[in-house]
Amino acid sequence: MIDVSKIRKDFPMFNNKTQQGHTLCYLDNAATTFKPYSVIEACNEYYLNDNANAHRGDYDLAYKVDKKVDEVRQKVANFINAEKIEIVFTSGTSMSMNMIAFGYGIKFLNKGDEILLTEAEHASNVLPWFKVAEMTGAVIKYIPLTDEGRLTVENLKSVLTEKTKVVSVAQVTNVLGFLSDMKAICKLVHETTDAIVICDGAQSVPHIKVDVKDMDCDFLSFSAHKMCGPTGIGVLYGKYSLLQKTDVLMSGGGDNARFDMCGNVAYLQPPAKFEAGTMNLEGIYGFGAAIDYLNSIGMENIESYEKELRKYAISKLKTLQNLIIYNENADSGIITLNVKGVFPQDEASYLNSKGICVRSGEHCAKLLKDRLGAGGTIRVSIYFYNTKEEIDQLYEALKNGGDFLDAYFN
């Protein structure tokens, strides 16, 4: 069980008030999460005591940093049940997805090859593939979703062909919040095609236990800042044989063994060949602390608590006749809604006046607007440190407020 009142004391952000003097009600965790003291202290540890570069120094301080990078890489590997050599540190999910698209896609896709996406994908899993298709002549096709917006194995089966070379989908989508059966998806793709499966784990890895070996995905990407870690640090996981085949997106110091004046370059083996330049070392320190923190709570406990809190939220919100809820039956802590007749940014401004932080707009998933029949929505996204009292606060605000002018005249 999770003791939320105790957990909230670990997060300094909850000591703050809004500009209007309200207690902070933060419900935008799909965008980024708060950081516990232990993560902040780990980042400070680098600057206060270990400020040296990695993989470049022949002195004790640099060796200490090298050891920490290696230690955190192992923690990340353990967290998703991967091998340490399969973990590449990146700046985040967007960078990871671009590294796959341009390092693998450009190299191996040809004219007429098919890339399968869904209309629910985040821009980071759409725009790189648009460019790859333009550069290679590959064709992007969309896996149909169910009426409520789910990706199912049956729907995937309807569009898989011998031309399919890439299937790139989110395990949990960032607007509708549905959880896809990635194990079944990978099994189908690998048994019927020679395509690779790329999993966007930005909204799943922070909330549920993810096991890449059991899932059998070929690549997985996620970001630390969505799981209580620092911004600017993330992970590209890849099966080692695929990492070896994938070209580097960025090259420079630290990723090569040698090069000469004729242009011959010998790159290091993965993961080093993908980590050119100075790494986000304080981010790596904080990332390790974030994983320790999540492990201390337990991913199973986090998943269970969020399901119960979401159930409570839906049971209250669906009683409000002025709301449209687009994903009542979703599997994650993401609840997407609109207030009838109110522009979502206006409603978000009103909620802000009550101390409530939510996301409004298209949420980087601009292909969804036709399906939803809305140019934008309000996204409420919960994490394990949110409470029923905060859901009640949201409920009361949505019940009583309807326009951003209310923020000024209420």
Secondary structure, DSSP 4 states (H G I P E B T S, - for coil): ---HHHHHTT-GGGG-B-TTSPBPEE-BTTT-----HHHHHHHHHHHHH----SSS--SHHHHHHHHHHHHHHHHHHHHHT--GGGEEEESSHHHHHHHHIIIIIHHH--TT-EEEE-TT--GGGTHHHHHHHHHH--EEEEPPPPTTS---HHHHHTT--TTEEEEEEESB-TTT-PBP-HHHHHHHHHHH-S-EEEEE-TTTTTTS---HHHHT-SEEEEEGGGGTS-TT-EEEEE-HHHHHHSPPSS--TTSEEEE-TTS-EEEPPTTGGG--S---HHHHHHHHHHHHHHHHH-HHHHHHHHHHHHHHHHHHHTT-TTEEES-TT-SSSEEEEEETTS-HHHHHHHHHHTTEE-EEE-TT-GGGHHHHT-S-EEEEE--TT--HHHHHHHHHHHHH--STTHHHH-
